[in-house]
Amino acid sequence: MSGYVYLVLAILTNSVGNILFKSGASIEGFTPRKGVLLGLGLAIGLVNTISFIKSLETLELGIAFPIFAAASIVVIAVASYLVLQEPISAQKAMGLTILCVGLAVLWKA
């Protein structure tokens, strides 16, 4: 598989893992549901790490990490809005738009 395919997988698993962490953290006390959500987040985090390492086999770190970080921020913000009903202010939307422009430039580098 291409390094970019692994990078996209790392971005998606990073995003899902963080949504699971937030969902689990929102549950008061320690319940079985909270344990399952946090455990799934950790398991998906392992897939994230392996995927990112595989992407580095063919991609430069100076390209892969900025794309990973910026794309994760964008995907997590959108997923937080859709799944967790977190607001996206005009300022946040502007920042996400700027990140998307930067991502487009980096992706072609």
N, C-alpha and C positions, 0 to 999 in steps of 0.2 A: 504494500500500500504506500501511497505517496505520503511524504511528511506532512503535507497540508491536510490530508484526510485524518491523520492522527491528531493534528492540531485542532481541527474542528471537533473531533470526538472529545479531546481534553477540555475544550471550551464548554461543550454541552454538559459533560459530566461535572465539571466544576460548578456550573450554574445549577444543575439539579441538586447536587450535594448541598450547596448553600441554601437553597429553598427548603430542603429537608431539615437542615440545622435550624433555620429560623422557625419553621413549623414546630419542631420539637421544643425549642427554647420558649415558645409561646405558651406551652403547657406548664401550669404550676405544679410543683412537686415532682416526684419521680413516679410516673405511671408506666405500665407496660407499653402504652401507645407512644409515650415520649421515648422510651428505650428503643423501640422499633424504628422510629423516625431518625433518631441520632445514630443508631447502628447502621441503617441503610445509608445515611449520609457519609459515614466513615468508609463503608464498603465501596460506595461510588467514588469517594475520594481516592481510594487505591487505584481504581480504574483510571481516574483522572491523571494520577501521577505516572502510571505506566504509559498511558497514551502520550503524555507530554514528553516523556523520555524517548519514546519511539519517534516522535516528531523531530527530536534533536539529532537523530541519526543522519538526517538529510538536510535539515534546515539550520541556518545560523542562529545562534542564541539571540543575537542582536536584532533579529527579525522575528523569531518565534515568540519570544517572551513579550515584547510590546504588543503584538497581535493578540496573544493569549490574554494579557491583562486587560487591554482596552475592550476586546470583544466580550470578555467575561462581564465587565462592568455593564455594557450595553444589554446583554442578554439577561443578566440578573435584574437590572432595573425594569425591563419590560416584563419579565416573569413575575417580579414582585408586584407589579401593577395588576397583572392578569390573575395571578394565583392568590396573592395575599391582600389584594385591594389596597396596596400602598399608593399614595398619590404621586403623580409626576407633575411638578410645578413647571412653569414656563422656563425658569432658570435651569432646572434639571434637564428639561427637553433640549434646551440650547446646548448644554454641556454634552449631552449624549450625541447630538447632531455633529458637534465638533469632533468628538471621538470617532464617529462613523467616517467623517472625511479623512481623518488621520489613518484610520484602518484601510481605507481604499488606497491611499498612497503607499502605505507599508506593504500591502498585499502584492503590489506590483513591483516592489523593490527587488 
